[in-house]
Amino acid sequence: PLDFLRRLPQFTLMRQSIQLQPRLLPQLLQQLGRSNPSLLALINEHQSEFVRLVNEPVSEEEFQESMRISQEQETQMRAANTVQVTQEEMQQIERLEQLVGPMGLDRQAVLEAWIACDKDEQLAANYLLNNAQDILNSRFGES
């Protein structure tokens, strides 16, 4: 049931990391549980197969290919997440950053709010000011 993991470059990189530093396994599984709970459940159901897969040697070629694919995917994701804005919109974003930056909110939070509020600066400002603590908590894993 877990053979599909062999085809994922991220899993190859994870195997390499775990083999070099086995103490990372609990952290990686915890992170996996947050990002993909159904995959963690599948791993828990098939622990012996997972341990066998994780312990399979990673060849240099396999490692290099996984690194290349991961970097390509990251570049594609960055390109897909690029937002084109006009000069006026950029000024709105900068004003929002000046408003909430001292509260610890970064450009990412500002952009998410601004886009979610249909690029309405006042609405985004209200949202950010009213929800700053919740946004910060969600970013840094506090509840």
C-alpha positions as YAML, in Angstrom:
chain: A
units: angstrom
residues:
- id: 1
  name: PRO
  ca: [0.00, 0.00, 0.00]
- id: 2
  name: LEU
  ca: [2.93, 2.40, 0.51]
- id: 3
  name: ASP
  ca: [4.89, 1.60, -2.67]
- id: 4
  name: PHE
  ca: [3.67, 4.85, -4.24]
- id: 5
  name: LEU
  ca: [5.98, 6.69, -1.80]
- id: 6
  name: ARG
  ca: [8.99, 5.46, -3.80]
- id: 7
  name: ARG
  ca: [7.90, 7.66, -6.70]
- id: 8
  name: LEU
  ca: [7.81, 10.84, -4.60]
- id: 9
  name: PRO
  ca: [11.03, 12.86, -4.61]
- id: 10
  name: GLN
  ca: [10.06, 14.31, -1.22]
- id: 11
  name: PHE
  ca: [9.99, 10.79, 0.24]
- id: 12
  name: THR
  ca: [13.47, 10.07, -1.14]
- id: 13
  name: LEU
  ca: [14.76, 13.24, 0.52]
- id: 14
  name: MET
  ca: [12.96, 12.30, 3.73]
- id: 15
  name: ARG
  ca: [14.53, 8.82, 3.66]
- id: 16
  name: GLN
  ca: [17.95, 10.37, 3.19]
- id: 17
  name: SER
  ca: [17.39, 12.73, 6.14]
- id: 18
  name: ILE
  ca: [16.11, 9.97, 8.42]
- id: 19
  name: GLN
  ca: [18.99, 7.67, 7.53]
- id: 20
  name: LEU
  ca: [21.52, 10.42, 8.32]
- id: 21
  name: GLN
  ca: [19.68, 11.61, 11.45]
- id: 22
  name: PRO
  ca: [17.18, 9.02, 12.75]
- id: 23
  name: ARG
  ca: [16.09, 11.34, 15.58]
- id: 24
  name: LEU
  ca: [14.32, 13.48, 12.93]
- id: 25
  name: LEU
  ca: [11.70, 10.78, 12.28]
- id: 26
  name: PRO
  ca: [9.22, 11.85, 15.01]
- id: 27
  name: GLN
  ca: [9.38, 15.49, 13.89]
- id: 28
  name: LEU
  ca: [8.94, 14.58, 10.23]
- id: 29
  name: LEU
  ca: [5.97, 12.34, 11.05]
- id: 30
  name: GLN
  ca: [4.42, 15.07, 13.20]
- id: 31
  name: GLN
  ca: [4.82, 17.57, 10.35]
- id: 32
  name: LEU
  ca: [3.36, 15.02, 7.93]
- id: 33
  name: GLY
  ca: [0.40, 14.56, 10.26]
- id: 34
  name: ARG
  ca: [-0.34, 18.28, 10.10]
- id: 35
  name: SER
  ca: [0.02, 18.55, 6.32]
- id: 36
  name: ASN
  ca: [-1.43, 15.19, 5.28]
- id: 37
  name: PRO
  ca: [-3.29, 13.35, 8.09]
- id: 38
  name: SER
  ca: [-4.62, 10.64, 5.77]
- id: 39
  name: LEU
  ca: [-1.08, 9.70, 4.70]
- id: 40
  name: LEU
  ca: [0.03, 9.53, 8.33]
- id: 41
  name: ALA
  ca: [-2.93, 7.25, 9.08]
- id: 42
  name: LEU
  ca: [-1.90, 4.99, 6.19]
- id: 43
  name: ILE
  ca: [1.67, 4.89, 7.49]
- id: 44
  name: ASN
  ca: [0.41, 4.02, 10.97]
- id: 45
  name: GLU
  ca: [-1.66, 1.17, 9.51]
- id: 46
  name: HIS
  ca: [1.42, -0.21, 7.69]
- id: 47
  name: GLN
  ca: [4.27, 0.63, 10.04]
- id: 48
  name: SER
  ca: [6.48, -2.33, 9.18]
- id: 49
  name: GLU
  ca: [6.29, -1.56, 5.45]
- id: 50
  name: PHE
  ca: [7.03, 2.10, 6.17]
- id: 51
  name: VAL
  ca: [10.10, 1.19, 8.25]
- id: 52
  name: ARG
  ca: [11.30, -1.10, 5.45]
- id: 53
  name: LEU
  ca: [10.85, 1.68, 2.85]
- id: 54
  name: VAL
  ca: [12.55, 4.30, 5.00]
- id: 55
  name: ASN
  ca: [15.54, 2.02, 5.52]
- id: 56
  name: GLU
  ca: [16.04, 1.28, 1.82]
- id: 57
  name: PRO
  ca: [19.38, 2.76, 0.71]
- id: 58
  name: VAL
  ca: [19.25, 6.01, -1.27]
- id: 59
  name: SER
  ca: [21.64, 6.01, -4.22]
- id: 60
  name: GLU
  ca: [23.50, 9.17, -5.16]
- id: 61
  name: GLU
  ca: [21.65, 9.26, -8.51]
- id: 62
  name: GLU
  ca: [18.28, 8.86, -6.80]
- id: 63
  name: PHE
  ca: [19.15, 11.62, -4.34]
- id: 64
  name: GLN
  ca: [20.33, 14.02, -7.06]
- id: 65
  name: GLU
  ca: [17.25, 13.36, -9.21]
- id: 66
  name: SER
  ca: [14.94, 13.93, -6.23]
- id: 67
  name: MET
  ca: [16.71, 17.19, -5.43]
- id: 68
  name: ARG
  ca: [16.35, 18.35, -9.04]
- id: 69
  name: ILE
  ca: [12.63, 17.48, -9.18]
- id: 70
  name: SER
  ca: [11.95, 19.10, -5.81]
- id: 71
  name: GLN
  ca: [13.68, 22.30, -6.89]
- id: 72
  name: GLU
  ca: [11.69, 22.35, -10.15]
- id: 73
  name: GLN
  ca: [8.44, 21.88, -8.24]
- id: 74
  name: GLU
  ca: [9.35, 24.66, -5.83]
- id: 75
  name: THR
  ca: [10.12, 27.01, -8.73]
- id: 76
  name: GLN
  ca: [6.79, 26.15, -10.37]
- id: 77
  name: MET
  ca: [4.90, 26.72, -7.12]
- id: 78
  name: ARG
  ca: [6.57, 30.11, -6.63]
- id: 79
  name: ALA
  ca: [5.63, 31.10, -10.19]
- id: 80
  name: ALA
  ca: [2.04, 29.93, -9.65]
- id: 81
  name: ASN
  ca: [1.82, 31.97, -6.45]
- id: 82
  name: THR
  ca: [3.01, 35.20, -8.07]
- id: 83
  name: VAL
  ca: [0.48, 38.02, -8.01]
- id: 84
  name: GLN
  ca: [0.69, 40.82, -10.56]
- id: 85
  name: VAL
  ca: [-0.32, 44.18, -9.10]
- id: 86
  name: THR
  ca: [-0.57, 47.71, -10.39]
- id: 87
  name: GLN
  ca: [1.42, 50.54, -8.85]
- id: 88
  name: GLU
  ca: [-1.69, 51.73, -7.01]
- id: 89
  name: GLU
  ca: [-2.34, 48.22, -5.65]
- id: 90
  name: MET
  ca: [1.30, 47.99, -4.55]
- id: 91
  name: GLN
  ca: [0.84, 51.22, -2.61]
- id: 92
  name: GLN
  ca: [-2.23, 49.74, -0.90]
- id: 93
  name: ILE
  ca: [-0.24, 46.63, 0.07]
- id: 94
  name: GLU
  ca: [2.62, 48.75, 1.40]
- id: 95
  name: ARG
  ca: [0.22, 50.86, 3.48]
- id: 96
  name: LEU
  ca: [-1.31, 47.70, 4.93]
- id: 97
  name: GLU
  ca: [2.18, 46.39, 5.74]
- id: 98
  name: GLN
  ca: [3.02, 49.64, 7.53]
- id: 99
  name: LEU
  ca: [-0.22, 49.38, 9.48]
- id: 100
  name: VAL
  ca: [0.12, 45.80, 10.70]
- id: 101
  name: GLY
  ca: [3.86, 45.14, 10.41]
- id: 102
  name: PRO
  ca: [4.52, 46.42, 13.95]
- id: 103
  name: MET
  ca: [2.00, 43.84, 15.17]
- id: 104
  name: GLY
  ca: [4.14, 41.04, 13.72]
- id: 105
  name: LEU
  ca: [2.16, 40.39, 10.55]
- id: 106
  name: ASP
  ca: [4.24, 39.87, 7.41]
- id: 107
  name: ARG
  ca: [3.66, 40.57, 3.72]
- id: 108
  name: GLN
  ca: [2.20, 37.09, 3.22]
- id: 109
  name: ALA
  ca: [-0.55, 37.77, 5.78]
- id: 110
  name: VAL
  ca: [-1.22, 41.18, 4.21]
- id: 111
  name: LEU
  ca: [-1.45, 39.72, 0.71]
- id: 112
  name: GLU
  ca: [-3.74, 36.89, 1.81]
- id: 113
  name: ALA
  ca: [-6.09, 39.32, 3.54]
- id: 114
  name: TRP
  ca: [-5.99, 41.84, 0.69]
- id: 115
  name: ILE
  ca: [-6.80, 39.18, -1.92]
- id: 116
  name: ALA
  ca: [-9.48, 37.57, 0.28]
- id: 117
  name: CYS
  ca: [-11.07, 41.01, 0.65]
- id: 118
  name: ASP
  ca: [-11.19, 41.48, -3.14]
- id: 119
  name: LYS
  ca: [-8.33, 43.99, -3.03]
- id: 120
  name: ASP
  ca: [-10.33, 46.33, -0.79]
- id: 121
  name: GLU
  ca: [-7.72, 48.11, 1.33]
- id: 122
  name: GLN
  ca: [-10.13, 49.25, 4.07]
- id: 123
  name: LEU
  ca: [-11.76, 45.85, 4.38]
- id: 124
  name: ALA
  ca: [-8.35, 44.14, 4.49]
- id: 125
  name: ALA
  ca: [-7.15, 46.59, 7.15]
- id: 126
  name: ASN
  ca: [-10.20, 45.87, 9.30]
- id: 127
  name: TYR
  ca: [-9.76, 42.13, 8.86]
- id: 128
  name: LEU
  ca: [-6.05, 42.24, 9.74]
- id: 129
  name: LEU
  ca: [-6.57, 44.47, 12.77]
- id: 130
  name: ASN
  ca: [-9.47, 42.41, 14.09]
- id: 131
  name: ASN
  ca: [-7.78, 39.04, 13.49]
- id: 132
  name: ALA
  ca: [-4.07, 39.76, 14.03]
- id: 133
  name: GLN
  ca: [-3.71, 37.49, 17.06]
- id: 134
  name: ASP
  ca: [-5.51, 34.59, 15.36]
- id: 135
  name: ILE
  ca: [-3.37, 35.00, 12.24]
- id: 136
  name: LEU
  ca: [-0.18, 35.01, 14.31]
- id: 137
  name: ASN
  ca: [-1.33, 31.98, 16.30]
- id: 138
  name: SER
  ca: [-2.11, 30.02, 13.13]
- id: 139
  name: ARG
  ca: [1.29, 30.89, 11.65]
- id: 140
  name: PHE
  ca: [3.28, 29.89, 14.68]
- id: 141
  name: GLY
  ca: [1.22, 26.86, 15.72]
- id: 142
  name: GLU
  ca: [-0.22, 28.26, 18.92]
- id: 143
  name: SER
  ca: [-3.84, 27.89, 19.91]
...
